Amino acid sequence: MAPRTIWLRLRHSGSGAPFLPENFLVYLRAMRSPALLVLLFVSACTGPVAPPSLLPRAAEAIDPRVPVERPMNDRPVDPALASRLAALVDQARSGDSAFQPAAAEAERLAAAAGAPQSEGWIAAQQALSAAIAARDPTVKALGDIDLLGADRLQVNGGLSPNDLAAITQAGAEVGAIDERQARTIKSLQNRLAR
């Protein structure tokens, strides 16, 4: 029995190569087993490309907890920003200087206040209102610091690390003054609510 020759045409799924018969013809000798034919077609689906390695990559060897030596944007604080922040901190400090005597007067009157709706209680409530009004420069300074940071972030698309640190420091200082004043006001309100 003479060996048979089989020519098979394979479909090409490549990227635009011409469908030339010499690229897609497979020359097979007669096979006695259809299993060998199936094996041939299955092995044609695999390529010579090795699977990706599961070994650690070079970037994975870097510890992400290692601190950055120097920030990428290491320019000094913008002088206009620094002067505006200093003015806002001074505004909060001067507001605190006006708040302290008003709060002391409200505490003195609250300690001497009588029953609710009495003359002493009304005087203490008026002193409390004056102390709350004296907080305005501090509250406004804190809001202006936040607004200044948000505006710079929106206009510049980001903040340099030194600008951010200056805004954070000024906000923390004014925020501490504001928090202390708020605690004093809350204490006076609780005392007068009895």
Sequence and secondary structure as in RCSB ss.txt:
>XXXX:A:sequence
MAPRTIWLRLRHSGSGAPFLPENFLVYLRAMRSPALLVLLFVSACTGPVAPPSLLPRAAEAIDPRVPVERPMNDR
PVDPALASRLAALVDQARSGDSAFQPAAAEAERLAAAAGAPQSEGWIAAQQALSAAIAARDPTVKALGDIDLLGA
DRLQVNGGLSPNDLAAITQAGAEVGAIDERQARTIKSLQNRLAR
>XXXX:A:secstr
    EEEEE    SSS    HHHHEEEEE  S HHHHHHHHHHHHS S      S  TGGGS TTS  SS S   
   HHHHHHHHHHHHHHHHHHHHHHHHHHHHHHHHHH  STTSHHHHHHHHHHHHHHHHTHHHHHHHHHHHHHHH
HHHHHHSS  HHHHHHHHHHHHHHHHHHHHHHHHHHHHHHHHT 
